[in-house]
Amino acid sequence: MKVGILTSGGDCQSLNATMRGVAKTLYNKVKNVEIIGFIEGYKGLMYGDYKVMTPSDFSGILTEGGTIIGTSRQPFKLMRTPDKDGNDKVELMKKTYKKLKLDCLVVLGGNGSQKTANLLREEGLNIVSLPKTIDNDLWGTSMTFGFQSAVNIASDAIDCIHTTAASHGRVFIVEVMGHKVGWLTLHAGIASGADIILIPEIPYDIDKVVDAIKKRTKAGKRFSILAVAEGAISKEDAKLSKKEYKAKLAASPYPSVSYEIGKRIEEKTGQEIRVTIPGHTQRGGSPCPYDRVLSSRLGAEAAMMIIEKDYGKLVGIKHDELVRIPLEDVAGKLKMVDPDSSIIKEAKALGISFGD
């Protein structure tokens, strides 16, 4: 058996743990198996840049962050655009797959990577995919690997801000990763006791945000902490077209939405505002124990799907049981935070403001 494997898109803490789960299960269950790791994701598949892996490559990597075979971003919208030499990228990938006589290709990736995986499935390749993203926004699975590790790091960042915010009596904004969905900000905000949480799915009213801060001040609270997603958007901006909003962002004097929010709060309250951006630290470091367990389980299930020749599916998890979801049902769908969901209602019951 010959199996290709690649990691695509943004990195996260559990890529190695997941690949290890796939490899260990294949080595344990199949007498003759060769695993080929493509370097830097789909780019390696396109240009035949790969490494023949051995069992020792997968040893000792359960707790290692990042990815031992590298990754790169290859936007799905450009997959049908010829490369700099005029080559069809999809045809290049198919050629490499067939040249190496692969029985299956395992893809570890997020939303865009899953769309490309589904495209390759439509082109006749045997694909098994795994849900990698710190955003937890893949449709069909209740959890993605990398998410909980990122929540831990974002929560730690907000925890650390508490003491300095209390000491100086300031309003602090902690900007958490998440351009389109707010799962990471929501969980980190609740876990670390943020007073205000702003996410893309719930457009905020700056006056409501200011009211929440003033309410805390009147109650004798000297500081306030906001957990703000990268993609947080005001009610006014939410009414703009996608094109208009992009133009506004391009012309904005602020490096990110958090600085604009901070400036507006400062103007309305007179309080000192500080912005902290943990940035790519949220993707780094060692995977948390939860992700190690999840990744091991997902990897083992992916290997069993390969053995059973159950291709064209994503391995997910629902109600703590692993599920196999057709790629065509997953590709192109985002799992958004429902503003009317119980977790939002419960957060509001705790006194957290969402600026709505």
N, C-alpha and C positions, 0 to 999 in steps of 0.2 A: 504494500500500500504506500502511495506517495501523496503526502498532504502538504499544501502550501499554507503559510500563515503570515498575516500582516497586521500591523497596528496603524491606524489612520486618523488624521485630525489632531486635535489637541491632546496632549498627554494627560495622564492621571496616575494616581498612586498604585493602582491595582492591575495594570496591564501585564506585568511580569507574572503576578500571581495567577492570572487567568490563563496565560499561555502555559504556565507550569501545569495547571489543572488539565488542560487538553493533552499535553505531551505525556505526563505521567500515566494518564488513563490509557492512551494509545499504546505506550510501551508495555503496560501491564496486560493489555487485552489482545494485542495483535503481535504475532510472531515476527513478521518482517514489515517494519514500517520505517519510512524515511520522511523526516519533517524538513521542509525548506522554508527558511525565514526570509521574507522579502525586505530589503533595506529601505527604510523611509517610506513605508506604506505603499500606496498605489504607484508611486513613482518608481519603486523598485520592481514592481510587477510590469510596468510599462517598458522599462529599459533593461530588464533581465539582470538586475543587480540583486543578488541573493546569496544566502549562506546555507550550506547543508548543515543542519543542526545535529548535535549529538546529545545523549542523555545528560552529559556533564554540563551542557549549556543551560539546562533547566534546573540544575541543582543550586540551592542556596539563594534563590531569587524570590522566594515567597514574601519576604519582608522588604524587598528592594523596590523603590519607586521608579518612575519613568518606564522606559521600554528598552530592552537589550538589543532590539533590532531597529530602533529609531522610528520616527514618524514624520509625516509632512502633511500639509494641508493641500488637497487637490480639489478645489471647489466643484461640486456636482454640475453647476450651471455651465462650467467650461469643459466638461468631459467630451462634448461633441465638437469642441473647437480644436482645430489641428494644433499640434505643438509647433515649436519654432522652426522645425524642419519640414513642416507640412504633413506630418504623420497623423493618422487617426488614432487617438489615444486608446479608444476601446479596442480597436483592432490590434494595437500593440500588446495590450494586456491579454487578449485572447491568444495571440501568437505565443507569448511566453508560457501561458498555461498549457497549451497543447504541445509545445516543444519539450517541456519538462515532463509531459505525460502525467499530469496531476490527476488524482482521483477526486480531489476536493480542495477548495480554497476556504480557509477560515479567516473571517474578517472581524477584527475588534475595532469598533468605531461608534461614533455618535450619529446624529441625524443625517448629515450630509454623506457620511461614509456608508450608511445603510441604504441611501438612495442609489449610490454607485453599486453597492453589492446587489441590489435588486436589478439594476440595469444589466449587470453581468449574468445574473440568473436568467433574465429574459433573452440574453445572447447565447444561452445554452450551457453555461458553466455550472458545475456543482458547487453550491455555496452553503456554508453554515456560518451564521454571524452571531456576535456576542455584543451585549449592550454596554458600551463604554461611554460615560459622560458624567462630569461633575454636576451637570444641570438637572439630571434625573428627568429629562423631558422626552424620552422615547416612548412612543405610544405602545400599549400592549403589555408593558411590564411595570410592576409597582415600584421597582427599584433598579437602578443601574449601578454597576461597580464604579467606584471613584467618588460617588456622591457623599457617602457618609464620612469618608476621610476629609473631603473638602469642607463639610459642615463642621467637623472638629476644628479645623484650622481657622475657619472664619469665626467660629464661636470663641476660640482662644483669643483672637485679635480683639473682638468686642469686649471680652472679659478683661483684657489688659487695659482697655480704654476706660473702664469704669473707675479705676482708682485715680487716674490723672484727671478725669472729668469731675469727679467729686472734689478733688483737692483744689481745683481752680474755679469750680463753679461755672463751667462752660457747657455749651452745646457741642457735642461731637457727632460727626457723620462718619460712619464706616461704610465704604463702598464695597459691595460684595459682587463677585462675578455673576453674570446672568443678563444677557442682552435681550432675550425674547421671553424668558420665563423666570418666575421668582421662587422656585422651590428652594434653592440654596439660601437665599436671603431670608425666606420665611422661616425655615428650620433653624438657621443660625441665630436669627433675631429672637425667636421664642426661647431657644436654648440658653441664650446669654442675657435675657432680660432687657432687650431693647424696648424703649418706650414708644417708638414710632417705627413702622416697617413700611417701606415704599417699594412696590413691585410692579412690573410692567402690566400685569393683568388688572390692576386696580388704579386707574389714573387718579392722581392726587390733586387736591385743591390746596394751594399754598396757604390760604387763610385758615383752613382746617388744621394744617400742620402747625401753624403758629398758635392757634387756639389751644392745641394739645400741650405745647410748650408752656404757654402762659398759665394754663391750668395747673401744671406741675409747679411752676414758680409760686403761685398763690398758695399751694398746699405746703410750701416750705421746702420744696425740692430745689437744690442749688444747681442741678445739672440735668441734662436730657441727652439721651443717646438715640440716634437714628441709624437703623440698618437700611441702606439704600442699594437697590439693585442697579447695575450698570444701565439697564434699560428702563429704569423708572421714568414715567412720563406724566406730565401735567394734563389736566382735563382740557386745557386750551390746545396743547400740542396734539393731543389724541384726536382732535377734530381735523387736523391737517391731513392732506394726502401723504402717501409714503414719500413721494418726490419732494413735496414742500417741506416735510420734516427733515429729510436728508439735507436739503439746502440750508435749512435753519441751523442744523448741527455744524455744517461745514463753515458757516459764517460766525458761529458762536465764539466769543472771546474766552470761554471757559474750557479747560482741558477735559472736563467730564460733567455729567449732569449733577453730581454731588456739589461741585463748586458753585454752580448756578443756584441750586437750592440753598446752599449756605449763604450766599450773597443776599438772596431774597429774605431769608430769615433774619439775617443781621440788620437789614434795612427796616424790617417791621418790628423788631424787638429791641435792638440796640445791644443784644448780647454778643459776646465773643463766640465765633464759630470756628471749629477746627475740623479739617477733613483728613481722614486716614484711609489709605487704599492698600490693602494687603496684596492685591494683584496676583501674580503668578505663584506666590507662596501657597495659594489655595490648591494648586495642582501638584505641589511638590512634597517631598518627604516620604516617609514609610507609610504603607497602607495601614489603616486601623484594623483591629481584630475582626470587626464586623465584615469589612470588605475582603479580608483574607478568606474568611469562611464562604462568603457569597461567591467570590471569584473561583475558589476551588470547586464549589458545587456546579457553577455555570460551565466551567472548563470541562469537568468530567461529563456533564450532560452533552456538551457539544461533541466530545469524542465518541460517545455512544451513538449519537445521531450519524456520525461519519461511518461508524462500523455498521449501522443498520441501513445506511444509504438513504437516510431521511433528510434530503437536501432542500435548499430553498427556504430555510426557516431561521428565525432568530430565537435564541434561547432566552426566555424571560422568567420572571418569578411573580406569582400571585398567591396571596394567602399562605406564604412560606412554602409553596409547592412550585417546582419548576414546570414551565410550560413551553411548548414549541409553537411559535407564531409564524404563519406564512409571511415572507418578506414583503409581498405585495400589499399586505394589510398594515405594515409598519412604515414603509418608505414614504416620506413626505408628510407624515403626521406628527404634530407636536403635542405632547401631553402638558397642557397648561394648568395653572392653578385656577380652580373654579372660585370666583369671588363669593359664591353662595355655599361653598363647601363647609363641612363641619369644623375643619381645622381653622378656617378664618373666623367663623362664629365663636369658637372657643377662645381664640386669641383676643378677639374684641371683648369677650366676657372678662378676660384677665385685665382689661384696661388698655390694651395696645391699640394705638391709632394707626389706621392705614391711610389717613389723609383724605378719606372719601366722605 
